[in-house]
Amino acid sequence: MTSSPRLQLPAAPIVAVVGATGLVGETLLRVLDERRFPIGALRPFGSARSAGNRVTCGGRTWPVAEVTADALRGADLVFFAATGELSRTLAPAAAATGAFVIDKSSTWRLDPLVPLVVPEINAAAIHDERRLIACPNCTTIGLVMALEPLRRAAGLAHVAVTTLQAASGAGRDGLDELAGGPPKVFPRTLAGNTVPQCERFGPDGYTSEERKLLDESRKILDLPALPVTMTCVRVPVPIGHAATVLVETEWPLAVTDAIAALRAFPGIVVADGDGYATPVEVAGRDEVFVGRVRQDPTHPRRLWLWCVVDNVRKGAATNAVQIAELLLRR
């Protein structure tokens, strides 16, 4: 029997975190603490192997339990930071009981009935009838944050991007492999190397990570025909996804105006000249860092820029908590 839907979060909601002992789940708990998100009670969930461990949040320790549909009943807010299979089977059930569900997996991102949200860009996509909300891929978030101010200033005609993605994009196993663990996550040795493949190849020669970048960007920006061309590269960096981006606008946009638009946008830090950020500087930060904004010498409506984001925080945990804060403020 399903409970009646709650139209808004209570002031101190019961919060469940599925995948609480994983890399993103642990970061999510830390971000909830840092941002002082009001939690009435916490229900951390993990695999059977993790059950019995304890996590800390809100100045208290909480026991980790194995996740089931029944265990999620009664939660006001459920974060999914685990496998796509768990999201596929349990997220709709949790939403059906009246909980708001924020899912970090790729399972629901392209479902036309599920909002795909970056709060600074499309907070209005959240509404009461859709209790399941998807959080974009960590690569997509940094890119669209840099694109949206330029779209508002001069439209977007074409985007070409090469990403340089940290090992942590593949979770804790990726970090372990970068540190010298046995190869099992990446298709080549990553330490001291660069690998032009993130996830599996499709029949068209593009990887699933590259397809996410295209499809999710179009949905978030509400530009279903936006041409986005991309190559996703894994690099031997623990934290911080970077990208070189070539943006063609619909009408000319001077570099000074582009920088002004970027600086005025919430959540973006812009640097001039050699003040650009690198993954080392952005680790632990929630902003998206943009630098090296310059005119393309071959085309009057093209700009180059460099973009870096902590993929575990703003690229995952922080974005999810920001969505929860929107729900709380309503």
SULFENWO-V707603 format. One line per field, one symbol per residue. psi: psi as a letter, one per 40 degrees, with the letter a starting at -180 (. if undefined). burial: # if it has 16 or more other ideal C-beta (glycine too) atoms within 10 Angstrom, else .. Layout:
psi->???
burial->???
This chain:
psi->hiiihheiiidgihhihhfdeiddddddddddddefhhhdihghiaiddehdiiihhfeiihihihhidddeheidhhhhfaidddddddddddddeeihhhheiededeheehhhhhdddfdeehidegehhihiiddddddddddddddddeihdihhhhighideeeadddddddeeiihedieihdhfiihfhhaiiieeeiidddddddddddddefgeehhhiihhhhighdhhhiihhhhhidiihidddddddddehhehhhiibeeiiidddeheieihhhafhihheehefhiiihhiihddcdecddddddddddddd.
burial->.....#..#...####################....#.#..#####...#....#.##...#.##.#...##..########...##..##.###.#############....#########..##...######################.##.#.####.########..###.##......##...#....#.###......##.#############.#..#.#.######.#.#####.#####...#....##.##..#.#####....##.#..##.#########.#.....########################.###..
